[in-house]
Amino acid sequence: MAKTRISISLDEEHAERIRQHAERAGMDVSAYLVNAATRQMAEVEAAEAQFAHIDSAIAAASAAADSLPPLPEVTAEDLTEEERREVEAAMALVYGTDPQAARPGHAA
């Protein structure tokens, strides 16, 4: 099989660390980098295969959601008192409990 040369650039500190690791592994730098890259590719491919069905389900759900009409805007007047309190509690969790803090869409 014909070999292809790939040139990389890195700072001297990283180059030296790679040389040291390759030496400890009993490999030349080229073999060490090929081994590391091959192992990384195998891990990524295994993860992609493991989660392919989830990625597919997410893509299908996103496509379905994109085709839905927008929800009607809800104002504070449309909410029950309990719902208003729940919204305020959620907003406090996100923005903090400081009543003087600015909130998006509200004057400071």
ROMARTOR-737895 format. One record per residue: residue number from 0; x, y, z of N, C-alpha, C, O in turn. Coordinates in steps of 0.02 Angstrom, whole numbers, padded with zeros to 5 digits. Layout:
num / n_X / n_Y / n_Z / ca_X / ca_Y / ca_Z / c_X / c_Y / c_Z / o_X / o_Y / o_Z
NUM / X / Y / Z / X / Y / Z / X / Y / Z / X / Y / Z;
...
***
This chain:
num / n_X / n_Y / n_Z / ca_X / ca_Y / ca_Z / c_X / c_Y / c_Z / o_X / o_Y / o_Z
0 / 00043 / -00059 / 00000 / 00000 / 00000 / 00000 / 00045 / 00062 / 00000 / 00093 / 00066 / 00039;
1 / 00030 / 00109 / -00043 / 00068 / 00171 / -00047 / 00054 / 00214 / 00015 / -00002 / 00215 / 00040;
2 / 00106 / 00247 / 00037 / 00099 / 00290 / 00096 / 00094 / 00362 / 00074 / 00122 / 00382 / 00023;
3 / 00056 / 00401 / 00113 / 00048 / 00472 / 00100 / 00077 / 00511 / 00158 / 00067 / 00493 / 00216;
4 / 00113 / 00563 / 00143 / 00143 / 00604 / 00195 / 00094 / 00660 / 00213 / 00065 / 00693 / 00169;
5 / 00084 / 00669 / 00279 / 00043 / 00724 / 00304 / 00088 / 00765 / 00349 / 00121 / 00739 / 00394;
6 / 00090 / 00829 / 00337 / 00132 / 00873 / 00376 / 00089 / 00909 / 00428 / 00035 / 00933 / 00411;
7 / 00112 / 00913 / 00490 / 00076 / 00950 / 00541 / 00123 / 01002 / 00572 / 00184 / 00994 / 00570;
8 / 00095 / 01053 / 00599 / 00133 / 01105 / 00633 / 00108 / 01109 / 00705 / 00048 / 01110 / 00717;
9 / 00155 / 01112 / 00752 / 00136 / 01119 / 00822 / 00194 / 01152 / 00858 / 00251 / 01153 / 00834;
10 / 00179 / 01177 / 00917 / 00233 / 01211 / 00954 / 00281 / 01158 / 00981 / 00264 / 01100 / 00987;
11 / 00341 / 01181 / 00997 / 00395 / 01136 / 01018 / 00377 / 01096 / 01080 / 00396 / 01038 / 01087;
12 / 00340 / 01127 / 01127 / 00322 / 01092 / 01188 / 00279 / 01030 / 01173 / 00291 / 00976 / 01200;
13 / 00228 / 01039 / 01130 / 00187 / 00982 / 01111 / 00227 / 00930 / 01072 / 00219 / 00869 / 01083;
14 / 00271 / 00952 / 01028 / 00312 / 00906 / 00989 / 00355 / 00864 / 01035 / 00361 / 00803 / 01026;
15 / 00385 / 00895 / 01085 / 00428 / 00859 / 01131 / 00388 / 00809 / 01173 / 00411 / 00753 / 01184;
16 / 00329 / 00829 / 01195 / 00287 / 00782 / 01233 / 00268 / 00722 / 01191 / 00269 / 00666 / 01215;
17 / 00252 / 00734 / 01128 / 00234 / 00679 / 01083 / 00294 / 00633 / 01073 / 00288 / 00572 / 01076;
18 / 00353 / 00662 / 01063 / 00414 / 00622 / 01054 / 00425 / 00578 / 01116 / 00441 / 00519 / 01109;
19 / 00417 / 00607 / 01176 / 00428 / 00569 / 01238 / 00378 / 00512 / 01244 / 00396 / 00456 / 01263;
20 / 00314 / 00526 / 01230 / 00263 / 00473 / 01234 / 00275 / 00419 / 01183 / 00267 / 00360 / 01198;
21 / 00294 / 00439 / 01123 / 00309 / 00389 / 01071 / 00367 / 00344 / 01093 / 00364 / 00283 / 01086;
22 / 00418 / 00375 / 01120 / 00476 / 00336 / 01143 / 00456 / 00287 / 01198 / 00476 / 00229 / 01197;
23 / 00417 / 00311 / 01246 / 00394 / 00266 / 01300 / 00352 / 00209 / 01274 / 00353 / 00154 / 01301;
24 / 00315 / 00222 / 01220 / 00274 / 00169 / 01190 / 00314 / 00124 / 01143 / 00288 / 00076 / 01116;
25 / 00378 / 00140 / 01133 / 00420 / 00101 / 01088 / 00404 / 00111 / 01015 / 00413 / 00065 / 00975;
26 / 00380 / 00170 / 00998 / 00361 / 00185 / 00929 / 00398 / 00247 / 00905 / 00420 / 00288 / 00945;
27 / 00404 / 00253 / 00838 / 00427 / 00317 / 00813 / 00367 / 00365 / 00814 / 00310 / 00344 / 00822;
28 / 00380 / 00429 / 00805 / 00327 / 00479 / 00811 / 00272 / 00467 / 00760 / 00213 / 00475 / 00776;
29 / 00290 / 00449 / 00700 / 00240 / 00438 / 00648 / 00193 / 00382 / 00667 / 00132 / 00389 / 00663;
30 / 00221 / 00326 / 00688 / 00179 / 00269 / 00709 / 00136 / 00287 / 00769 / 00077 / 00267 / 00773;
31 / 00165 / 00323 / 00815 / 00128 / 00343 / 00875 / 00068 / 00386 / 00857 / 00013 / 00375 / 00882;
32 / 00078 / 00436 / 00813 / 00023 / 00480 / 00793 / -00029 / 00442 / 00753 / -00089 / 00454 / 00762;
33 / -00009 / 00398 / 00710 / -00057 / 00358 / 00671 / -00098 / 00315 / 00719 / -00159 / 00310 / 00712;
34 / -00064 / 00284 / 00767 / -00099 / 00242 / 00816 / -00149 / 00283 / 00856 / -00206 / 00262 / 00866;
35 / -00128 / 00342 / 00879 / -00173 / 00385 / 00919 / -00233 / 00408 / 00877 / -00289 / 00407 / 00901;
36 / -00220 / 00429 / 00816 / -00275 / 00452 / 00773 / -00322 / 00395 / 00756 / -00383 / 00405 / 00756;
37 / -00295 / 00337 / 00742 / -00337 / 00279 / 00725 / -00381 / 00260 / 00784 / -00440 / 00245 / 00776;
38 / -00352 / 00260 / 00844 / -00391 / 00245 / 00904 / -00446 / 00297 / 00915 / -00503 / 00279 / 00931;
39 / -00430 / 00360 / 00906 / -00479 / 00414 / 00914 / -00536 / 00406 / 00863 / -00595 / 00414 / 00881;
40 / -00519 / 00391 / 00801 / -00571 / 00382 / 00750 / -00616 / 00323 / 00767 / -00677 / 00327 / 00758;
41 / -00587 / 00269 / 00792 / -00627 / 00210 / 00811 / -00675 / 00228 / 00868 / -00733 / 00206 / 00867;
42 / -00651 / 00267 / 00917 / -00695 / 00287 / 00972 / -00752 / 00330 / 00948 / -00810 / 00320 / 00969;
43 / -00738 / 00378 / 00905 / -00790 / 00422 / 00878 / -00841 / 00383 / 00837 / -00901 / 00392 / 00844;
44 / -00816 / 00338 / 00795 / -00861 / 00298 / 00754 / -00905 / 00253 / 00796 / -00964 / 00243 / 00781;
45 / -00877 / 00225 / 00850 / -00916 / 00183 / 00895 / -00970 / 00224 / 00930 / -01027 / 00201 / 00937;
46 / -00953 / 00284 / 00952 / -01002 / 00327 / 00985 / -01056 / 00348 / 00936 / -01116 / 00348 / 00953;
47 / -01037 / 00365 / 00875 / -01087 / 00383 / 00824 / -01134 / 00325 / 00810 / -01194 / 00334 / 00803;
48 / -01106 / 00264 / 00806 / -01148 / 00206 / 00793 / -01195 / 00193 / 00852 / -01253 / 00176 / 00843;
49 / -01169 / 00201 / 00913 / -01209 / 00189 / 00973 / -01268 / 00237 / 00977 / -01322 / 00217 / 00999;
50 / -01258 / 00299 / 00956 / -01310 / 00349 / 00963 / -01345 / 00367 / 00898 / -01384 / 00415 / 00896;
51 / -01333 / 00329 / 00845 / -01364 / 00344 / 00780 / -01440 / 00345 / 00784 / -01471 / 00388 / 00753;
52 / -01469 / 00298 / 00820 / -01542 / 00296 / 00825 / -01569 / 00357 / 00863 / -01623 / 00382 / 00847;
53 / -01532 / 00380 / 00912 / -01553 / 00439 / 00949 / -01547 / 00501 / 00905 / -01592 / 00543 / 00904;
54 / -01490 / 00506 / 00869 / -01481 / 00563 / 00823 / -01536 / 00564 / 00770 / -01561 / 00617 / 00752;
55 / -01555 / 00505 / 00746 / -01609 / 00500 / 00697 / -01676 / 00523 / 00726 / -01714 / 00559 / 00694;
56 / -01689 / 00501 / 00788 / -01752 / 00521 / 00821 / -01754 / 00596 / 00833 / -01806 / 00628 / 00824;
57 / -01698 / 00625 / 00852 / -01694 / 00698 / 00863 / -01706 / 00735 / 00797 / -01742 / 00784 / 00795;
58 / -01674 / 00711 / 00743 / -01684 / 00742 / 00678 / -01756 / 00738 / 00656 / -01784 / 00787 / 00629;
59 / -01788 / 00681 / 00666 / -01858 / 00673 / 00647 / -01903 / 00719 / 00689 / -01950 / 00749 / 00662;
60 / -01889 / 00723 / 00754 / -01929 / 00766 / 00797 / -01920 / 00839 / 00779 / -01968 / 00878 / 00779;
61 / -01859 / 00858 / 00763 / -01846 / 00928 / 00742 / -01882 / 00944 / 00677 / -01911 / 00998 / 00670;
62 / -01881 / 00898 / 00630 / -01916 / 00909 / 00567 / -01991 / 00915 / 00578 / -02024 / 00957 / 00549;
63 / -02018 / 00872 / 00621 / -02089 / 00875 / 00636 / -02107 / 00940 / 00671 / -02158 / 00971 / 00656;
64 / -02064 / 00962 / 00716 / -02077 / 01025 / 00752 / -02074 / 01085 / 00705 / -02113 / 01132 / 00713;
65 / -02029 / 01082 / 00657 / -02023 / 01137 / 00609 / -02086 / 01145 / 00567 / -02100 / 01200 / 00542;
66 / -02124 / 01092 / 00558 / -02183 / 01096 / 00516 / -02246 / 01117 / 00556 / -02298 / 01129 / 00526;
67 / -02239 / 01123 / 00621 / -02297 / 01143 / 00663 / -02308 / 01218 / 00658 / -02260 / 01256 / 00652;
68 / -02370 / 01239 / 00662 / -02383 / 01311 / 00663 / -02359 / 01340 / 00729 / -02354 / 01304 / 00779;
69 / -02343 / 01404 / 00730 / -02320 / 01434 / 00793 / -02376 / 01433 / 00845 / -02435 / 01438 / 00829;
70 / -02356 / 01427 / 00908 / -02405 / 01429 / 00962 / -02430 / 01500 / 00971 / -02393 / 01548 / 00959;
71 / -02492 / 01508 / 00992 / -02516 / 01576 / 01004 / -02478 / 01607 / 01063 / -02458 / 01572 / 01110;
72 / -02468 / 01671 / 01060 / -02434 / 01705 / 01114 / -02478 / 01706 / 01176 / -02538 / 01718 / 01172;
73 / -02447 / 01692 / 01233 / -02484 / 01691 / 01297 / -02462 / 01752 / 01337 / -02402 / 01765 / 01344;
74 / -02510 / 01789 / 01361 / -02495 / 01847 / 01403 / -02510 / 01829 / 01476 / -02541 / 01778 / 01490;
75 / -02487 / 01872 / 01521 / -02499 / 01860 / 01592 / -02573 / 01855 / 01607 / -02593 / 01818 / 01653;
76 / -02614 / 01891 / 01570 / -02686 / 01890 / 01582 / -02717 / 01822 / 01565 / -02771 / 01805 / 01590;
77 / -02683 / 01783 / 01522 / -02709 / 01718 / 01502 / -02694 / 01664 / 01555 / -02722 / 01609 / 01551;
78 / -02652 / 01680 / 01603 / -02631 / 01631 / 01653 / -02673 / 01635 / 01716 / -02700 / 01687 / 01733;
79 / -02678 / 01578 / 01749 / -02711 / 01577 / 01815 / -02661 / 01606 / 01865 / -02602 / 01613 / 01849;
80 / -02684 / 01623 / 01924 / -02640 / 01650 / 01975 / -02585 / 01600 / 01991 / -02527 / 01619 / 02001;
81 / -02602 / 01536 / 01995 / -02552 / 01484 / 02010 / -02500 / 01481 / 01954 / -02440 / 01475 / 01968;
82 / -02522 / 01485 / 01891 / -02475 / 01484 / 01835 / -02429 / 01544 / 01837 / -02369 / 01539 / 01822;
83 / -02456 / 01603 / 01855 / -02415 / 01663 / 01860 / -02361 / 01654 / 01913 / -02303 / 01673 / 01902;
84 / -02380 / 01625 / 01971 / -02331 / 01613 / 02024 / -02277 / 01564 / 02000 / -02218 / 01573 / 02015;
85 / -02297 / 01513 / 01963 / -02248 / 01465 / 01937 / -02199 / 01498 / 01888 / -02139 / 01484 / 01889;
86 / -02226 / 01542 / 01846 / -02183 / 01578 / 01799 / -02135 / 01623 / 01836 / -02075 / 01624 / 01821;
87 / -02160 / 01659 / 01886 / -02116 / 01703 / 01925 / -02062 / 01663 / 01961 / -02005 / 01684 / 01964;
88 / -02080 / 01604 / 01988 / -02031 / 01562 / 02022 / -01977 / 01539 / 01973 / -01918 / 01539 / 01989;
89 / -01999 / 01519 / 01913 / -01951 / 01497 / 01862 / -01906 / 01555 / 01841 / -01846 / 01546 / 01832;
90 / -01934 / 01614 / 01832 / -01895 / 01673 / 01813 / -01845 / 01690 / 01868 / -01788 / 01710 / 01853;
91 / -01865 / 01682 / 01930 / -01820 / 01696 / 01986 / -01761 / 01647 / 01986 / -01705 / 01666 / 02001;
92 / -01775 / 01584 / 01968 / -01720 / 01535 / 01963 / -01671 / 01555 / 01909 / -01610 / 01547 / 01917;
93 / -01697 / 01579 / 01853 / -01654 / 01596 / 01797 / -01618 / 01662 / 01808 / -01557 / 01667 / 01797;
94 / -01654 / 01713 / 01829 / -01627 / 01780 / 01833 / -01609 / 01802 / 01903 / -01580 / 01856 / 01912;
95 / -01625 / 01763 / 01953 / -01611 / 01782 / 02022 / -01674 / 01812 / 02053 / -01723 / 01825 / 02019;
96 / -01671 / 01823 / 02117 / -01730 / 01847 / 02153 / -01729 / 01921 / 02165 / -01775 / 01948 / 02197;
97 / -01679 / 01957 / 02139 / -01675 / 02030 / 02148 / -01731 / 02063 / 02108 / -01730 / 02060 / 02047;
98 / -01781 / 02094 / 02142 / -01836 / 02124 / 02105 / -01814 / 02183 / 02062 / -01851 / 02203 / 02017;
99 / -01755 / 02211 / 02075 / -01730 / 02267 / 02035 / -01693 / 02245 / 01973 / -01677 / 02285 / 01929;
100 / -01678 / 02179 / 01968 / -01640 / 02153 / 01911 / -01680 / 02161 / 01847 / -01741 / 02151 / 01847;
101 / -01646 / 02179 / 01794 / -01680 / 02187 / 01729 / -01696 / 02119 / 01700 / -01657 / 02071 / 01706;
102 / -01753 / 02115 / 01667 / -01773 / 02054 / 01633 / -01783 / 02071 / 01560 / -01803 / 02127 / 01543;
103 / -01769 / 02022 / 01516 / -01779 / 02037 / 01444 / -01851 / 02060 / 01431 / -01900 / 02030 / 01454;
104 / -01855 / 02113 / 01393 / -01921 / 02139 / 01375 / -01950 / 02185 / 01428 / -02006 / 02210 / 01419;
105 / -01914 / 02196 / 01482 / -01939 / 02240 / 01536 / -01888 / 02295 / 01547 / -01828 / 02285 / 01541;
106 / -01913 / 02353 / 01564 / -01869 / 02408 / 01580 / -01835 / 02396 / 01646 / -01864 / 02366 / 01692;
107 / -01773 / 02419 / 01651 / -01735 / 02409 / 01713 / -01758 / 02457 / 01767 / -01732 / 02457 / 01822;
***
